[in-house]
Each structure stands twice: as structure tokens, then as C-alpha cells.
Amino acid sequence: MSSVQALPTVRGIVRGTRRRMLAMATMAFFAGFAGVSIFGPLVPKFRDLMGLSAAEAALLAAIPNLTGSLLRIPFGAAVDRFGGKRPFLVLLAAANLGVIGLLVTIATRYPDHLAGWYPLLLVLGALVGCGIATFSVGVGLLSYWFPKSMQGSAQGAYAGLGNTGPGISALLLPVAVAGIGMTAGYSIWFVILFAATIAFALLAYDGPWFQYRRAGRSLSGPEAAALGGSDLVPSGSATEALRRSARNGRTWVLVWYYFLSFGGFLALTAWLPSYWNGMYHVSLREAGILTAAFSLVSAFIRVPGGLLSDRITIRWASEGNFALMLAGLVVLAFSTQMWVSFTATIAIAVGMGLQNAIVFKLLPIYVPDGVGGAAGWVGGLGALGGFAVPPMIGLVTGAVSGPHSYGFGFLPFAGLVLLAFPVALWARRHFGAPTPR
């Protein structure tokens, strides 16, 4: 009897199912990402109460995105060594500590006793940002549960639904704070994060390959797939996973794609409230609703985008998505009519969301021998767009006078998107066309 045929006799070693792991990872990432949303709205209040300079306020606002991006690299790679559950829980625990510290600070120091507490707020923001870093861990965890033929659907659902956290928070948090007060309103978000952490700790499991290894057994890729997992076999070393994926040119193509699509998503989510308020003089609440529409469309479109990438050839999909983003940015740069500008932001959101889905469909196909490491590089460096792009937009906006100043600020980002086309052509020439079905 072959080893694959003998597997059912020891199938009891494997705990969990693909569907449960998809639900657990999505829930935990949603809660971790939503936790970041309770930090951003406080920055203008801290700025005014503490007399912060523009640079200090910008750093405070950016800290969660910065740590949440950079920590994706080592923690994503750690999946190949430890599995996904432990790195995920470490990051969730850090995010819980950050939110607890923030709540204690609000309850005891806000609003009249914050002098000298800026360094602590930076630390708390860095801890809260750990919730963002869970993304690359979830990508790796699911990559070892789902076969390549199902990666697009699984990763699209995970990232799409998980990324709705900021948009939903932007809609509901102001209502909660207005209705029950700041401390109580923000405490609700902590309860959600804490409950998700406990549920993940109790119900989540690593893929069959990792479970067998901990039981003192070994599996091949086909054997792991026969037990309900993925046909991928991890390298076993976080450092080796990073090195191996870094030597693969396809990794860096995906990093650039993700810098523009997901990094751009983070950047515009952060900047659009200022754009709507400055360009069309709408209230901050209305600006938040318009921004939430952009955020939610970009997040939700990843789900059908992932499903389609499993069912149709995606040979020209990246170029098409970047063309949609570029067209929307150019229209946004020159539009002076609110409905036209809003339509342009929705077009950008669709292009970004579909491209985000494709990136993680391609990742296990392009870098099958270092999925965790590649997920770390792509998720970490790609998400840095959320930290790097807003200052670029703001610099141009501040340097240009007149009614188009807020619109012209999008032109530098449009220039970056334009560079995606020669990168795609170069990748096609050197690596061949991506044609997963």
C-alpha cells in the first residue's frame, strides 16, 4: 500500500478544515485591521491638545501603517518555520496591548493631561499596527491549507472581507462615540479584537503538513493535499524562505504590483478625507462616508476578483487593472465636479481591488518554494505604499495653488502607476505570461 493510500488510517492527526481556517483567518485579520481604525481619528485631537507640529502629527498617524507593513516581512516568513497560528497570535496579542494602552490613556489622561505623553502614543500606535501585519501571516497560513487551484478564491475572500475593517469602522465608530461616549465607544472595538483573538486561539489550526510534523511524521505535497491541505511544502526556515523568495525575480514584480494596488489603497484611504474636505468643502463626516465607499468597494471587489482568477485566464488582467487605476487618477486630477470625482475614485477602487486579488493568486504559483517569505516581502514592502504615497500627494497639493491643487496632487501617484506597464511587459518577457486557471 502506498503512503498516500495509507493516510486515511492516520487522518485523525489532522484537525480543522479549509473552510474553518478561512473563516478564522478572515475574522482575525478583520479585527486586527479594524483596530487600527480606532487610532487614526484620535490623531487630530492629540495634535490640537498637545500642540504637535505637522511632522509630529504625520508621524503619529503613520506609525501603525509603518509597523504594520514592516512586520509583515519577518512574520510572513515565520509561517514557513512555525506555521501560521503562533505568529498570528503574537501579532494579535501585541495589537490588544496597544488598544488597551490607548483606552487607559483616554480614560486617565484625555483631554487635559497629555503633555509629555507623545513618545508613549508612538509606542501604542506601533503596537496597534501589529494588527495590520497579520495579513501576510494569514496568506501563508491559507496557502498551506488550499491547493493552487483554489488559492484565488480563498485569498480573495480572506483579503477582501478582512480589508473591510477600516471602511466599516469609519462608518460605525463615529456613531458609537457620539451615542455612548469616547471611552465606551472605543471599548467596543477592543472587545471585538479581544474576542477574535480568543476565538482564533481556540479554533484555528495550521495546515496538515505542520500538524504531521509536530506529531513526528513527514508528508509530501500530494499527501498533504490528500488530507485536506495544500500541495505546497514549506522550506522549514524563515530566513531561508526570505532568501529563496528574494532571489526569485517574480517576487519583486509582485512587490511593485502590491505597492501600487494595496499600498495605494491604504494611501488613498488616508488621504481622501482631506481631498473631499479641501476640494469640495464637505463636512468631515461626509468626507468619511465618501472615503468609506472607496474603501469598501476596493475590499469587496477582491472576493469576486479572486473567484474569477480561479476560473478564467488572467493573462492581461494586471495591465487592465492598472489602466483602470490610471484612468481614474487622471480624471480625479482634473475634475472639478464632485460626482465625476466620486465616480473616478470608485473606478480606482475596482482596479486596486481586482489587482490585489490577482497578486495573491499568483504568489504561490510564482514562488512555490517560499510562499511565506514571498508573502512577507510582498505584503510588507507593498503595504509601505500607504506610508510613502500620502506625503508625495500632500507635497504637490501644497506646492500648487488654485482650485485644482487638491486634484493635481494625484498626478505623482498616476506617474507611479504608469510605470507598472513596462514592469508587466518586462515580467512577461522574462517569466512568461501568467496563465493560471
N, C-alpha and C positions, 0 to 999 in steps of 0.2 A: 504494500500500500504506500503510495507517495505521501510526502509530508503534507501537501495541500489536502489530500483526501483524508488524512488523519486528523486534521484540525478540528472538525466538529466534536471530537471526543474531549477536547480541552477548551471548547468555546467558552465555558463558564468563566475563564480568566478575564474575558473582555466585559467591561462594564460601560454602560452608556450606549447611545445610538447617535447616528449622524444628526437626526432632527433635533434631538435634545441638545447636542453640543452647539448646533446653530442657534437655537433659542437662547441658551445660556450665554454664549459669547456676545450675541446681539444685545441682550438685556444689559449685560455688564458694561459693554462699551457705550451704550446709550447713557447709562447712569454716570459713567466716568466723564464722558464728553459733556453731558448736561451740567455736571458740577462746575465746569469751567465758566458756564454762563452766569453763575452767581457772583463771580469775581469782577467781570468786566463792568457791569453797571455801577459798581461802587467806586471805580477809579475817579470819575469826575467829582464825586463827593469828597474823596480823600484829597484830591488836588486842591479844592477850594478850602477845605478845613485846615490843611497842613501847609498851605502856601507853596505847593510844589511848582517847580519850573516845568515848562513844556517838555523838556527832555526827561525829567524825573517821572512825570506822569506817563509819558510814552513808554518808558522802560517798565513801569509798573503794569501797564496794560498789556505789554508784550511778553512779560515773563512767563505766563502759563503756556503760550504758544511756543516759546523758545525751548523750555524744558520738555514740554510735551512732544516736540519734534526731535530734539537730540536724543532723548532717552529711548525713542523708538529703535534706534540703531542697536545698542547693546542688548536691549530686552527682546527685540525681534530675533536677533541671532541666538539668544539664550534658549529659544524654543528647540533648536536642533540638539541642544545638550540636555536640557531638563524637561522637555515637553512644555506645553503652554500654560498649564494650570498654575504652577508655582510663580512664574514671572508675572502672570496676570494678577494674582492675589497680592504680590508685593506692591505693584503699582496702585491697585485699588486701596490697599492699606495706607499708602502714602497720601493718596487723594483724600481719604477720610480724615487723616490727621490735619491736612491743610484746611479742610472745611470746618472741622471742629475748632481749630485755632482762630479761624476767621469769625466764627459765630461768637466765641468767647470775647474776641476783641470788640465786636459790635456791641455785645451786651454790657461790657465793662468800661470801654474807653470812648465809645462813639456817643455824641459827636464832639465833646469838649475836651477830651483828654488824650488826643492822638499825637501830641508833639513828641518828637523823638522816636516814633514807632515805625518810621519808614523802612529801616532795614528788616524789621520783623515782617512787615507786609510783603516785602520782596520774597522772603523765605516762604511765607504762606502761599503766595502766588505760584512759586516754583513747585510746591507740594501739590497744590490743586491741579497744576498742569500735568501731573503724572496720569490723570485720568485720560488725557488725550493719547498718551504713549501706549495705552492698552491696545490701540488699533493694530499695530504691527504684530503684537503677540497673538491677537485673535486671528489674523491672517494665517500665521504659521500653524496655530492650533487646528484650524479648519482645513488647512492644506493636508494635514495628516489624518483627516477623517474622510475627506471626499476625494474620489478619483478625479483625474484630469478632465474627464468628460462632463463632470458636474461642478467644476470649480467656478465657472462663470455665474451660475445660478446661486451657488452658496455664498460666494464672496460678494455678489451684487446685493443679495438680501441682507447680509451682515453689515456691509458698509452703508448701504442705502438707508436701512431702518435705523441703524446706530447713529448715523450722521444727522438724524432729525432732532437730536437732543438740543442743540443750540437754538434751532428755529422754534421748537415747541416751548422752550424755556423763555425765549424772547416774547412769546405771546402771553404766557401764563404767569410769569414771575411778577410783572408789574401789577397784575390783578390781585395776586396773593398778598403782595406787600401793601397795596392800598386797602385791602379788606381787613387784614389781621395784624398789620404792623411789620416792620422790617425784620426783627429777630424771629418772630413766629413764621413769617413767610419764607425766610431763608432756611429756617429749620426744616421745613417740608422737603427741601431739596437734599438736605443731609440725610433725612430718614430714607428717602428713595435710594440714595447712594449706599447707605449702610445696609439696607435690606437686600439690594442687589449683590453686594459683596458677600453676605452670608449665604444667599441662595446659590451663588456661584461656587463658594467653598464646599457646600454640601452636595451639589448636584452635577458639577462639571467633572469631566474625566479627559485625560489625554488619549490620543489615538491608540489603536490596538498594538502597534509596534512598540510604543513606550510601555504599555501595560505588560506585554510579554517580557520585555527586557527587565522590568522590575521583578518579575516572577522567575528570573533566571533562565529565560528561554530566548531564542532568537527567531526572527521572522524575515523572510524575503518580502519584496514588494508585492508579488502576487498573493502570497499567503496572508499578508495584512489586509489586502483588498477582499480576500475571501471571507475574512472575519468582520467585514463591515467598515473597514477603514480605507485609507488611501493606498495606492500602489507606489508611493514615494517612500524612500528610505532616507532618514536624516544622516548627516555626516557624523553626528555624535559630538561635535566640538563647536562651541560658539565662535571661538577665534577662527577655526578652520572654515566655518560657514561664511564668516565675513570675508576672509581672504579669498576663498574659492569664488564667491559671488562677485567680489570686486575685480577679479581677473577676467570676468565674463563681460564683454562689451555690451551685451544686451541689458545688463543691469543698469548701466549708465544712461542708456536710451530711455528705459522706464523711469529712472530718476527724473530726467528732464521732462518727460511727459507729465509725471505726477506733480512736479514743481509748478507747472503751468495750470493743471486742472484742479488738483486738490489744494495746493498752495494758493492758487488764485481764488478758489472758493473761500478759504479762510480769510484771505486779504480783502476780498470784496464784502464779505460778511462784516468785517471790522470797519470798512471804510464807507459803505453805502449809507449808513445813518447820517454821517457828516455830509455826504453828497446831496441826499434828498433835502436835508435841512438848509444847507448853504445854497444849493442851486434853485430850489423851488420854494424855500421858506415854509415848509410844512412843519408841524409840531414834531417834537422828538418821539411822541407816541405814534404818530402817523408814519414817521420815518422808520420806526421799529417794525411796524406792520409790513411796510413795503419791503424792508430787508428780510423779514421772516418769510415772505412769499418767495424771494430769490433762494433763500437757504433751503426751504422745504422742497421746492421744485428740484433743485440740484441733488438733494438727498434722495428723494423718492424715485427719481428717474433712473437711479442706479439699479433698482430692482428689476424693472423690465429690460434695462440695458444688459444686465448680467444674464438674464434668461435668453435674450436674443443671441448673445455671444456664444451660447452653447448650441444654438440651433442653426445659425447662418454663418456663412463665411464672412470674416471681418477684415478682408484684405485692405480695403480702403477706408475703414472706419475711422482711424486716427486722423487722417487728413480731412475727412468730412467734419469731424467734431471740432478740430482746430479752425476750420473755415467758418463754422457757425460761431465760435467764440470770437474770432477776429471780426466778422461782420457786425456782431453785436457791440463790440468795443468801439469800432469806428463810428457806428450810429450814435452810441452813447456820447462820444466825444464831441459831436457836432449838433446834437439835438437840443432844441430849446422848448420842446413840447413834452409835458410830463408823461402823457400816455405813450408817446413814441419811446421815451427813455425807459419807461417801465417795461414795454414790450422787448426792448433791447436787452434789459437785464434778465428777462425770462429766457430769451434765446441763448444768452451766455450760460445761464444756469443749466439748460438742457445739454449744451455742448460739454460743459465741465462734468456733469453727472454721468453722461454716457462714456466719456473718456476715462473717468475714474473707474468705471466698471470694467472696461477693457484692459486697463493696466494690470489689474489683479487676476484677470482671466489669463493673461499672457505670462504672468510671473512664473508659475510652476512649469509652464511649457518652455519658456526661455531659459530658466535657471533651475532645472530639476534636481541638481546635486547640491543645492544650497538655498533652499526655499526660505528658511528662517533668516539667514544672513541677507539675502536679497530683499526680503520684506522689511528688514531693518533699514538697509540703505535707502530703499525706495520710499518707505513710509516716513523715515526721519528727515533725510535731505529734501525730499519732495515737499514735505509739510513746512519746511523753512520758508517757502514762498509766502506763507502767511505772516512771517516776521519781516521779510525783506521787501515785499512789494508795497505795503502801505506807505512807508517813508518816501519811496520813489514817487508815488502818486501825489502825496502831500507836498513834496518839494516843487513839483511842476505847478500844482494848483496855487501854491503861494507865490511862485515867480511870475505867473501870468495874471494880468489884470483884465477886467471886463466881464461881461455876462457869461463868457464861455470858459472861465478859469477852472471851474469845477469839472466841466466836461473834458477839457484838454488834458487834465490830469491822468486820464485813462490811456493816453497815447503811448507812454513808455511801456505799459503792460501790453498794449497791442503790438508794439515792436518785438517784445519777447515772444509772443505767440507766433508772430511771423517767422521767427527762427525755427519753429517746430517743423516747418515744411522741408527745409534742406536736411534736418536731422532725420526725418522719416525717410527721405529718399536715400540718404547715406545708409541707414539701417537696412533698407530693403536691398540695396546693392551688396552689402557685406554679409547679411544674415539671412537673406531670403524673405519673401513675403509671409507674414503671419496668416496661416490659413486653418486654425483650429475650428472644429465643427462641434 
